[in-house]
Amino acid sequence: MSADGTFTVTGHGYGHGIGMSQYGALGAAKQGLSAGQILAFYYPGTVQQNVGNPQIRVHLTAYDGTGITVGTPPGQQQMTVTDVASGKSATGPATMYKVTVDPSALHVWYLNPSTKSWQPFPLGGSADTTGPVTFATGAGVRIYSGDGSSRQYRGTMRITRIGSQTIAAVNDVDLQSYLYGVVPREMPDWWGSSAPAALQAQAIAARSYVLAVANPSATWDICDTAACQVYGGQQLITAQGAVTNLEGSYSRAAVDATSGIALFYNGAPAFTQFSASNGGQVAPGSKPYLVAKPDPYDTADVDPNVTWTVKLSASSLQSAYPQVGTLQGIDVVSRDGYGDFGGRITSLQLVGTGGTVSVGTYLGLKSNYWTAQGGPSPQPVILNRGTAVGNFEAATAAGPGLIAVQGWSFNKANTSVADYVDVYVDGVGAGRLVANQVRPDVAQAFNGAGPYHGFSAVVASTGGPHRVCVYGIDGVTNPQLGCRSVTLPAGNPRGNFETLADVGTGVQLSGWALDPDVAASIAVHAYVDRTIAAVATADQPRPDVAAVFPGYGPAHGFSLVLPALQGTHSYCVYGINVGIGTTNPQLGCRTITLNRNPRGAMTIAGYQHGTVTVAGWVVDPDTQGPITVHVYIDGRWAGQATANLDGATDAANQFPGYGTQHAFSASLPLSAGPHQICVYGINVGQGNQNPLLGCALMTGDGNPIGHLDNVAQVNGVWTAQGWALDPDVTTPIPVDIYVDQQKVARVMTGSPRPDVAVYYAGWGSATGFQAPLTLAGGTHKICAYAVNQPAGNVSTALGCVTIRL
C-alpha cells in the first residue's frame, strides 16, 4: 500500500472473458476472418444449424411494479386487448392503456380520447381479470416510464402477475425482431461499417444464447439487461416526443445476413457466453466449447481495455467491508491458471485487524483479471505491516523438474498474521507460499515471535542448474531472504515406438516417452512418410516405465490411431524435448503395407422367372457403415444395391467390431440367352480399386415378369393395377386384361412405380399399368398377362384377383 493509502492495480479485459470477446471479434473481422471463423475460434466444437424464427419472451425488468402503462404507436388506429385466462378479446381506440394490480385481480384501464380520463376497459364484460393481459397492434406496442418517456417494441406486450401486488411486462417477439434490439446494444452498430463479420458473429452468438437459456415452463425466456443480454427495443421516445431509433442499420443487416443460424453442441443450442473484452486471454467456462486459450485478436490495436491501471483505495475497501477493520492486505487465494498473473482471480480475501473476509473477485474493477503491487506474483498479497525478516535455508532436487525449498519468515509488527514469501527460479516467479508451518527454533531465537512462521514446499521447474531466490512479501520492501543453487536431472527425451498395427478403421501407434527434465507427460509427434500427421501427449499408464524410472510416475505411454493409407507407408515417432535437451529424438520408425480396398464375396447367384438374383457380403476397411455394390451384366452396368443387410458372419469374422450388417442382395431382369453377371464393391476412403467380388454365368429365357397388385375403384371406376417389364427391352410393354377368361383390354405399362425401380434400376420407374374395367354385378375373376417381346417364348401370367359386386 502506498503512502496515500491506495493500491496500484493493473488488469486486463472488461467482463468475465468467457467465450467470445466482442473487441476480439472486431479484431478478427479486421484481419479478414468471417463470422463463421470467428465463432469457430471462440466456441470450438460447435456447429451451425438453422432454427427458423421462433417466438421469444423477454422480461422488461425496468417496468416491474403495481402499474404498467402501454400505448399504440403512431399510425395505428386501434389496440387489441386479450385476457389470456378467458381467451376474450376487445378492440379499443388508439390511446394509452394501463394495468394495475392488487391481491384480488388485475385491472385494465384505458385513457378515453374524448374525456381524457382513465376508465375501465372491459374484456368479456369485466375490466378485472386474473391475467395475463396482452396488448397488440399491427406495428408493436409502446410502454411508458414514470417520467413520460416511452420505448416502442416490436411484437406484442404481455402484462402478468409476479407477486401479490407486482406485475411485469413481457415482450413477446419473434427471434429476428428481438435480435434487431439486441445486437446494437451489445456491440456498437458503427463497427459494421468496417467489420460486418463482427456484428454477424454477435448476431449468431446472441441468437444461440437466448435459445440456450430459454425455459418453456417459465414466465419468460430471458431478461433485457446485462445479466442476460441487453435488449433495447425499437425506439426511445422522450416525454417531449423526440424519437431515437435503437435498431442500427448495420446491426439489422448482420441479423438478416445470419437469419435463422444458431450454434449447437451435441444437439442442443450452445451456451454462447460473451463479454466486451478478455484482455488477450479467453477464460475457461462451464461447457466443453468454452475453453481457455490466448486470444490473438483482442489486442491493444482495437481494444482500449486490453491493459488498464487504476488506484484502489484502502478506505473504500474498509467502508465496503467494515468487518475487516484496518486493511492490511489483499490475499488472492486462487486463480484459474490461464494468462498473466497466474490467470483470473477465482477466490479473494481481505486481510485486516478485524480478521480475514472473503469478498467478490472484481472489487468494483473492470474484470477479475488483475494484480496489485507487492511484487510480481501469481497470487499477490499486499501487506502494510513493516519489513519482513527471515531466511531461505535450502533448495534441493525433489525429483525430476521439482525443487524443494525451505526457510522461515515473519513480520515483527504483527507476528500473529502469517507472512508470505515469493519463490523465484532463474528470475521468474514460481509461486507464493504462506509461512505458517511450525518452527519452534524460530520462536526460541526471536522471543515473542511464536512458532508458526516456517515454509517448505515443492515448486516446478526444468532440468539443469538453477538459481533459486526467496523474498519476504510485506508490501514495503519485499526483502530478499536468500538465494540457493540447485541442479535437476536433464537431457533429451527417451522412449520407444513399440507397435504399429492395422486396427480396421485406422493404424494404431503405441509406445512410451519421457523427458528427464520433468516428471510431467511430454508431447510426441507422429510422422507418416516424413510428413507430420499427429501430435499427442504421452500420458497413458505405463507402470513398467515407472519401475525403470523411479520418481517419474507411470503417465508416459502413448497410443494414437491415424488414418490408414493404401499401400506401403513409413511411420515415425519423435519425443518432443522440454528443458535442457538439444533435440527431439526419434523414438523409432516402422513400415506397414495396407490394403484399404473393399473385401467380400458374391455367395449366391441364381435365376428364376426372368430374374437373376445375386447376394453376398462386402466391407470397406475405412468405414464401419455399409457400402454400395454394382452389378454388371455382360460388362454393362445393370444396377446396384447397398450392403446393409444382416447376416454377414464372414464380414464379422474378418473385421472384428464391424458387425454383421454388411450383406447385400439384388434382383435384376435377365434377357434371353447366356450372360455373365459380375458384382463389384465400390471403394470409399483410402483404397484405390473397386474390386470384383465374383462372377457367374446365367442363361435367361427372356420372358416378362411382373405382378397384378389389385383391382380397386379409382375415381369411381374399377381398375386393374400392377407392374410388368420384359428383360429384352427397356421400353413399355403390353399387358392383356381378362375378365372371366375373356380378354377385355390391352394396356401399356408406363405409370410410375419407383418401388419397382429400386430393385430393377435398369428399367426405370415407368413399369406400372392401370386398366379401367366395366363390370356388371356378381362375382368376377380378373387376370393379367404381360405380353412377351422378342426373344421370349411365353406371355407371363401376372396373377388373378376375384371380386364380388
N, C-alpha and C positions, 0 to 999 in steps of 0.2 A: 504494500500500500504506500502511495506517495505521501509527501508531507501535507498535501491539501486534502487528504482523506479520500482519494479516488484510486481506482484500479484502471489501468490501461488495458483495454480488451481488444484483441484482434480476432476477426472472424471471417467466415466465408458464407456466401449464399443468403437467400431470403426465403424462409419457409422450411418445410420438413425435408425437402430434397429427394423424396421418394418418387420413382417413376420419371415422367418427362419433366425436364426443366424447360420453362417457357422461353427464357432467354437462350437456352441451349438449342431449342427448336429454331429460333431466329438465326443463331449462328450456323446451324446445319443447313438451313434453307439458303442462306447467303453463300454457302460453299457449294451449292448446286444439288443438295440432296432433295429427293422427292418426299412427299408426305409419308408414303409407304416406307421409305428408307429411314426416315426419322423415327417412325413408330417402331420399326423393327429393332432399332438401336435401343430405345428406351423400354420396350416391352418384348424382349426376345422370347420366341416360342409361341407367341400369339398368332392367330390367323384372322384374315378379314372375312366377314360374312355379311350378307345383305339382310337387314332386319325390317325393311319396309319403313312405314311411317306410323307407328303405334301412338296411342294417346298417353300423355304424361300428366301426372297430378302434382302440382307444385304448391307447397305451403308458402304463402306470402307472409313471412313472420312478423313484419312490422305492423300488421293490422290486427293482431290478436287483441281482443278486448270485449267490452259489453255491447258495442255497437259498431257496425261496419256499413259504410255508405258507398254505393256504386252508381254509375250513370251511363247514359247512352253516348257514344262518340258522335261527333258532328256528322251530319248527313244521314243518320239513322232515324227512322220515323217511329220506331216502336221498340219496346223491350218485352221479351218473352220470359215470364217468371214461372218456375215449376217447383211444386212441392214434391220432393223425391219420395217422401214417405207415402203419400197417397197417389202419386202419379198425376195429379191435377195441375193444369197449366192455365195461365191467363196472360193476355197480351195487354200491355199498358203503353202510355204515351212516351215520347222521347223526353225524359226528365231524369231526376235523381231518385234513387230508391235506397232504403236502408233496412237493415235487420238488427233488431235489439233482442236481448236475451234476459230472462230471469229464470229462476228454478223451475217455473211451471211450463214455459214454452218459448219458442222463437216467435217474434212479432214482426210482420212485414209491413212497411210503410212506403208511401211514395209522395213526392212533392208535387202537389196539384198545380199544373201550369196556370190554371185560371185564378185560383185563390192564393197561390204562393205559400200554402200552408201544408204541413205534413198530415196525411190522412192514412188510415189503414188501407192496405191493398189486399182484398180478399182473394183467396185461392180455394175454389170449390166451396164458397160460402163463408169462409173464415180467414182472417188475416193471421191467425195463430196456428202454429204447427210444431211438430217435433223436429222437423227438418231432416236432412239438409234442404236448402233452397238454392236453386240455380238461376242465374241471370244470363241471357243470351241475346245478341243482336247479330246482324249479318256481318259485322266488322269488329268484333271484340267488345270488351267492356272496360270502362274506366272505374278506378277505385280511388277514393279520396282520403287525404290525410287531414289531421286536425287544423292545419294552417291554411286550408283551402286549396292546396296544390293537389294534383292527381297524377296517376300513371295510367296509361292505356295498355291493355294486354290483349293479345290475340286469344282466340278460343272463347270459352265460357268461364263464368265465375261461380264457384260453389261456396256457400256460407254454411258452416257446420259447427255444431256444438263440440267443445273440447273440455268443458268444465261446467259446473253448476251455473256459473254466471259469466262464462267466457266462450266466445265464438272465434272461429278462424276463417280466413279467406283462402280458398284453394283454387288455383287457376288450372282448369282442365284444357289442355292444348296439345296439338299434335307435335310429335318429336321434332320435325323440321322447324316449325314455328318457334318451339321452345329454344332451339339452338340459335335462332336469329337473335334472341335476347341474352344468350349465354356467352357466345364467342367474343363479342366486342367488350364484354365486361371482364372476361378472363385474360384477354390479350389485346393490346392496342390495335384498333382497326387499321391504322395507317401502316402497320407492318406489312399489310397485304400489298402495298404499292411496290415494294422491292423484294418481298419474301412471301409470296402467296402460299408456298408449301407449309410455312409455319402455321398460318391460320387454318389450313386444311387439316394438318395434324391435330391442332387443337379441337377442331370440329369433330373428328373421329374419336379423339380421347374423351371429349365431353359426352358424346352420344353413347359410348361404351360405358362410361362411368354411371350415367343415370340408369341404364338398363341393369347394371350390376347391383346397384343398391336398391332398386325398386322392389317394393313389397306389396303384392296384390291384396294382402289381407289387412294392410294398414290404411289409415285415413288419407294419406298422401304418399307419393313415391320419393319426394326429395324436397329439401328446403331451398330458399333462394339466396342464402348468404354464403360466405367463405367457409362456413362449417360443412357445406355440401359442395356446391359450385355456384358462383354468383350469377343471378338471373335478374335482369333489369326490366324486362317487358319491352314494349314497342316505342312508347313516347313518354316524356315527362312534361307536364303542363303546370306552370306556375299559377298562383291564385289570380294573377292579372291576365292569364291567358296565353303567355308566351310558351311556345312549343319547342322542345328539344327532341329530335329523333335519336333514339337509343340504339337502333339497328344500323351498324355501319355497312356501307356498300361493299367493301372488301370482305367483311365477315359474311354477309349474305352470299356473296359469290363462292366463298370457301365452303359454306354449308351446302349450297346447291351442287357444287362440284363433287362433294363426297356423299351425296344423298343416299341414305339407307345403309352406309358402310359402318360397321362396328367391329371391334376386335373381340375375338373369342379365344378361350383356352379350355381344352377338354370339354367342348360342347356347351360352355356357359359363357355369358358376357364377361369380359375381363374387367377386373377392378383397377381401372387405369388412373391411379393417383397421379397428380402433377402439382408442381409448385412453381413460383416465379423463378427461382434460381437455386441451383445446387452448389454453386461455388467451385465447379470443376470436378466434383465427386458425387456420383449418384449414391444415395443412401439405400441400405437394404430395407425391403418391405416385407409384408406378410404373405406374399404369393410367390410361386416359383419364377414368375416372369418379372418380378420387382427385385432385380439383382443389383448389388453394389459393384460399381466399377468407375474408373476415371472417365470424365466427360470431356473430350477434346473440343466440343462445340460451345460449351459455356465458358467463354473467355472474356478477358477484360476489353477486348475489341468491341463486344456487343453488350456486355453486362456490367453495369456500374456496381453490382453487388458481389462481384467475384471475391473481392477482399475489402474489408472495411475495418476501421478503428474508431472506437468510442471510449469515453470516460464513464466509468460506473462508480458512483459514489457509495462509500460505506454507510453514510447517513440514510440514503434512500433504502438500502437493504435492511438496515436496523429498523426503519419505520415500517417497512412491509412485513418484517418478521421480528417483532419486539421480543419474542421468547429467546432469541439468540443472545440478547444482552449487547455487550460491546463486541463488535465484529472483530475477530482475529484472523479469519481466513476463509477461503473458498475451497472446498475439498471436492474434486472431481472423483467420484467413486468408481465410475466405469465409463468406457466409451465403446463405440461399435467396432473399432479397429480398422476403419477404412478412411484413408486420406491423411491430411495434415493433422498434427497434434495427437495422433492416435485415433482420429475419427470424431464423429459427433458424440456429444455427451449423452449418455443414457441414464445416469444416476448422479445427483448433485446434492451436496450438503453445505450448509454454512456452519462454520465453527466460531464460537464466541464464548464469552464469560458465562453466559446463561446455559450453555450446552450446545449440542450438535443438532441441527434441524435439517431434515430432508426437504428440498424445495424443487420446483419445476426447473427443467434444464435450459429454458430460454432466458430467464431473468429479465424479461421485457426486451430482449435483443432481437435482431432480425432472424436469427436461427439458433439452433443448439450446436452449431459447428464453430466453436471459438476456443480461445485460450487467453490467459491473462498473465500479467507479469509475475516474476518469481522464478525465472529461468525456463528455458525451453524444455518441455516435458510432456509425455503423453497424458499425464494427469496432473495439471497444475494445482498447487496448493499455495495460497499466498498468506503468509503469516506476518504479524507485526508484533513480535514478542522479544526483540533483541537478537543478538548474534548467536547462532548455533555453535556448539563445541562438540567435538567427537573425534573418532579415529577410525580410519579404514585399515583393518588389521590384516586381511588376507584375501587373495584371489587365486583360486586353484581350478584345475581342469576337473569338471564333474562328469565328463563323458563327451562323446562327440558333439561338437557345437554347443557345449554348455560350460558356463563359468560360474563357480560358486564364489559368492562374495560374503564377507563377514566384517562386522565392526559395531560401533555404537555412536549415538548422537543424542543430545538433549539441549534444551534452552534454559538457562538459569532463570529467566524471567517468569517461566511457568513450567515447572517440571512435571505437573500433573497432566499436561496435554502432550501426547506423543508427538515427537518430531518426525519429519520426513527426510529422506535422503534420495538424491538422484544418482543413478549409476550411468556412467558414460564409458563406452568401449570405442577406442580409437577416435575420440572426439564426437561420437554420435550417441545421443541419448538411448539407453537400453531399457529404462524403466524407473519407476519411482517406488520406493519401499517405505513402509512405516516402521519407525524404530520403536517398537513396543514389546520386544522379547525380553525375557528375564536375563538380567546381567547383574548379579549381586556384587561382583567385583567393582562395577561402576558405582553402585550405591556406597560401597566402602571407601572408594577413592574420593568421591565427591559427597561430602556429608550433606544429607537432606535431599539429594537428587532422586532417590528412590531406585528400585531395581529394574524398572521396565523401560529400558532405553536401548536394547540391543537390536541389531538387524542381521539377518542372514537369509540369503535366497540364491536361486539359480537363474541366470539370465542367458538368453540365447545369443549365439554368435556364430562364427565360422571357424574353420581350421586355420592353423598357423599362429604366429606370435601376435599378441595384442597388448595394448596399454589400457588399463582399466583405472578410472578415477571416480571418486565418490565425493558429492557435495552435500553439505547440510542445507536444507531449504528453510530459511527463516523469514524470507520476504524483505530482508535488509541487505545483506552482503552475500548470502548463499556461499559460505566459505568452503574451500576445498579441504576435505578431511584426509586426503592422501591419494596416492596412485600406486599401482602394482602392475607388474608384467606377468603374463601367463601365456603358455603355448599350448594350443589344442591340436589333436590329430588332424592331418591334412593330406591331400593327394588327389589324384584323378579318380573318377568313378570306376567301380569294378562290378562285374556281374557276368551273366551268361544268357545267351539266346539259346534256349534248350529245345523247343519243339516248334515245328511248323506242320500243320495238319489241315486237310480239306474237311470242313465240318458241314458241308452241304451248301448253305446259303453264303458261305464266305470261307476265308482262310484264317485259322487261329494261330497267333504267335504267342508264346509264353516263355517266361524265364524270370530272372531277378536282376536287380541293380541297386547299388547304394554308393554314396559318396562318403569317404572317410571324414570329411569336414563336418557333417551334420548327421544327427540321428533321424531326422525327418526323411520322408519319402522324397525321391527325386524324379525328375521327368525322364522319359525315354522317347526317342524319335524313331519311327519305323520308316524305312525307305523301300520302295519297290522299283527295281531296275534303275537305281541311283536317283530316283525322284522321291521326295518326302511324301508320305501317304498318311501319316497319323502321328499325333502327339498324345502320349498317355502318361499317367503317373504310376510309378512302381510302388503301390500302396496295399497290395493284397497280402494276406497272411502267408508267411514262409517261415515256420518255426525252425526248419533246417538251417536257414540262413542265420537266424538269430543265435543258434547254437554255435555256429562257426565264428560269428562276430558279436561277442558279448557287449552289451551296452547299447546296441543299435536297434534292438527290438525286431519283431517279425514282419513289419509292414514294408516289405521291399520286393514283393513279387509283382509281376505284370502279366496280364493276359488280355489280348485285344483281338478283335475279329475285323479283318479288312475285306473289301470286296474281292471275290475270286475272279481271276482273269484267265481267259482262254489261252492255252499254250504253256510254254516254259518261261518261268519268271524267277528272278532273284530277289529275296527278301533279306534286308539287313537291319539290325537294331543298334542304336547308339545310346550310351548313357550320357546325360547332359550334366556337365560339371557345375558345381557351385563352390564358391570359396577359392582356395589356393590353387587348385589344379590348373593344368596348362592346356588340356584338350578334352574333347568329348569322345572317349574311346569307343571303338566298335566292339560290341558285345558278341558279335557273330553274324554270319550270313548263311542262308540256306536256300536251296533251289527246289522248286516243285513244278511238275507238269500237270496241268489240269485240262479235263475235257468238260466244258460247260455247255455242250450241245444237249438237246433233249435225248432221253433214252426211253425205250419202251418196245412194244411188240404188237403186231396185229395177230390176235389169237384165234379169231373166228372169221371165216368168210363163207357165205352161203347164198343160195339163190332159190327163190320161191315166188311163183305168181308174178313174174315180170320184175321182181325187185331183188337187187343184190344187197346184202347186209354185211358190213364189216364191223368188227369190235376188237378191243384190246385195251392197252393202257399206255400212258406216256407221262413222264415227269421232266421238267426242266430244272436243273440244279439251282438256278438263280432265283427261283420263286417257289414257295410252298403252295401257291394257288394253282388253279387249273390253267392249262394252255390249250391252244387250238390244234386240231389235226386237219389236214387237207386230203381229200380223196381224188385220185386221178383215174380215169378210165381211158385206156389206150393212149396214155401220155397227155391227155387233156383234162384240165380241172373240171371236176364234176360236182363238188360240194364240200362242205366242211362240218365239223362237229366240235363241241367243247368237251374236253376230258375232265368232267366234273361228277361222274357217276361213282357211287360207292362200290366197293368190292375188289379194288386193285391191290390184292395182297402182295403181288410181286413188287409193286411200287413201294409199299411199306417196308418190305424186306430189304430192298436195295437202298432205300433212302429213309433210314430211321428218323422219325419225327415229322415226316411229310404227310403221314396218314394214308388212308386207302381210297380217298375220293379223287382218283385220277384215271378212272376207266372211261372209255368212250364207246359209242355205238352209233352208226349211221346207216340209213337205208336209202338206196337210190334206184331209180328205174334203170333197167338194162335192156338195150335193144337186141334184136335177133342176132344170133351168130356168136362166135368166140370173142372174148375180150380179156384184157389184162387189167386187173384192179390193183392199184398201189396206194398206200397210206403213208403220209409224211408228218412228222412232228414239227411244229412251227416254233422256231427258236425265239426266246426272249432273253435279254441280258447280254452276257459276255460271249456266248457261243458264236460260231461263225458258219453254221450249217443248219439246214432243215433236214435232218436225217430220215432216211427211208425206214419205216417200221415194219414193212412187209408187203409182199405182192401175192396175188392169187389169180389163176386162170378160171374164167367162168363162161358158160355159153348161155345166152339169153334166147327166149322164144319170141320176143318182140310183141307179145300180146299186151293189150291195155290193162291198166289197174285203176282202182277207184272204189267208191262206195256210195250207195243210196242212203243218205242220213235219215231222212224223214219225209213224210207227206203231211203238210200242215196248211192252215189258212194263212195267206199272206195278203193283207189288204182286202179280206173278204173272199179271196179266190184260193181254191185248193191248189197247192203247188208241190211238185216233187223236187226235192233239193238234195244235192250231193256234190261229189267231185270225181274227176277222171282225167287220166293223161295216158299217152301212148309213148313208150320208151323210144320209138323210132322217130318221133317228131317233137318239136317244142311248140308247135302251133296248136290252136284249139282243135278239138276232135268232136265228132258227132256222138250223141247219146240218144238211144231209142227208148221210148217210154211205152210200156204195155199195161193195159188195164184189163184184168180178167182174160189174159192171154191174147188180147187184141192190141196190135200196135196203134197207138193214138197220136203219137207226136215224135218228132226228131228235133232235138235242140243241140246247140253248140256250147261247148264249155267256153268260159271267158269271164265268169263272175269272180271277184276277188276272194281268194282263200289263203290268207297269209299263214294260217295254221298248217296248211299242206306244204307251203313253200319252205317252212322250217326244216322239213325232212327231205324235200325234193327241190333243192335250191336251183338246180339247172333248168327247171321248167317254169320258174317264176311263180307268181301267185294267181294268175288268171286261169285257174283249173276248175272253178266251181260251175255248176249248172243249176238252172231253175226252169221247171217245165210246168206251165199253167194247165190245169185239168178241169174238164167239165164232168161232174159226177152226179148220177141220179141217186135216189135213196137206196138203202140196202147195204150189203157187205161187198167190198171190192178188194182185190189183190192187185197192187201196183208194183211193177218190176221195172228195173233199168238195166240197159246193156250198153257198154262202151264199144263203139264200132271200130274194129281193128283198122289200122293204117298199114301201109306197105311193110312187108317182112314178117308180120304175124300170121297166124293161121286161124284164130278164133276171135269172136267178139265176146268180151268178158262180161259175165253176169255181175252186176254191181250190188245185187241184193233186192229183196222184195219187202213191202210193207202192207199189212192188211188193216183196213179201216172199216168202220160201220157208221153209216149216215142215218 
